Amino acid sequence: MGKGFNNYMCKKFFHPASADNLKRVWIAQKKADTEKAKQDELRVQYDREQELYNNKALLSKESKERLELNFMYEPPPGVKKVGEEEKGEGEPEYKFEWQKTWGHAPKESYLAKGDEFN
């Protein structure tokens, strides 16, 4: 058990070398890093959208009129489509056990009375 000044001060809530304060600083830095990464990603997405709209604006007058209401028919930015994440996996997600083994719904001829197919 140390009895020095540093040992005494490190136990105070306001000291920068206390373990709790170091933990708070680390958590704040991680939160700031994730927020910065999120802002960068949103900025890149915004730039892509603006480039797309500027390219569409260069088209004829008819397409400009359609472009004015086009935002209503597009999903909001940041929304991922339902099938985007599942496409990379390759294997479809099964809801029931019998879908994995048989691949289709069981027929009555496969089952005798009282048999379970789960």
C-alpha positions, -999 to +999 in steps of 0.1 A: +000+000+000+016+032-012+013+063+009+026+088-017+010+119-031+003+102-064-015+073-048-037+098-029-044+120-059-052+090-082-081+081-060-097+115-064-125+119-090-110+149-106-075+136-112-067+129-149-047+098-140-075+080-121-087+048-136-123+061-139-113+092-157-090+073-181-120+050-188-143+080-194-118+096-218-113+063-237-151+059-241-155+095-252-127+090-278-143+059-292-177+076-293-162+106-311-144+082-336-176+063-344-195+096-348-168+110-371-169+078-392-207+080-394-205+116-405-179+108-431-201+080-445-231+103-446-210+130-464-199+105-490-235+093-495-247+129-498-220+137-524-230+107-544-267+117-543-258+153-553-237+140-582-266+118-593-291+146-592-268+170-610-263+145-638-301+140-640-306+177-641-285+180-673-311+159-691-341+172-710-370+192-696-392+162-694-368+143-672-364+174-650-401+174-643-401+138-634-370+143-612-389+169-591-411+142-577-387+113-580-376+116-544-410+104-533-405+071-550-370+064-538-362+050-504-348+075-479-310+077-477-295+052-453-322+026-457-309-008-468-329-030-490-342-063-475-322-086-496-288-067-496-273-084-466-286-118-474-272-119-510-237-123-499-243-154-477-253-177-505-275-200-484-311-189-479-325-185-444-349-213-434-378-207-411-385-244-403-363-274-398-381-294-425-371-268-451-334-276-445-338-313-450-365-316-477-364-282-493-401-281-498-433-287-478-439-322-466-467-341-482-492-362-465-479-393-482-446-389-463-461-389-430-480-416-411-506-407-385-490-391-355-455-386-370-438-353-364-418-337-391-400-308-372 
